[in-house]
């Protein structure tokens, strides 16, 4: 995954939204996923995720037959699957402790273990951005939302956002342009 292309880390919820085709998402969210996948296909970006994603995505959560789409993306040479080693586990623990140590600031909430593993992996493997839809605090599990942590994740600089929609690409798709192999945009 060398080069100057951005490396996006995808949280499991991004893969789930895509393979479930979650049409209840806000406008632009699914388009952002599809735009990133198109850029991945063209090798304009690289993706990474934790191997934990394989565990979090079970066949019970996805429509029958769609698992092959997920597997195809994961097999791409510009999609890295990062294992959970001691460095990742220790940083994940440190991140959880960071938020627990500040109960007044974070209302006694911390990261879930899976969220901490995903964030630690993205930090250690230097993702350009961390993509997620996890923006709300989950009171059921006393866990923090991830989007509000953007820029400072337990003292680490990490941009957290939703997958960006490529406005230019989407414009071409709406007008019938953008497939450089078949058409050329009007001058």
Secondary structure, DSSP 8 states (H G I E B T S, - for coil): --SSSEEEEE-HHHHHHHHHT-TTS-TTHHHHHHHHHHHHHTTSEEEEEETHHHHHS-GGGS-TT-HHHHHHHHHSTTEEEE---HHHHHHHHHHHHHHHT-HHHHTT-B--HHHHHHHHHHHHTT-SEEE----S-BTTTTB--SGGGTT-BTTB---EE-----HHHHHHHHHT---TTT-----
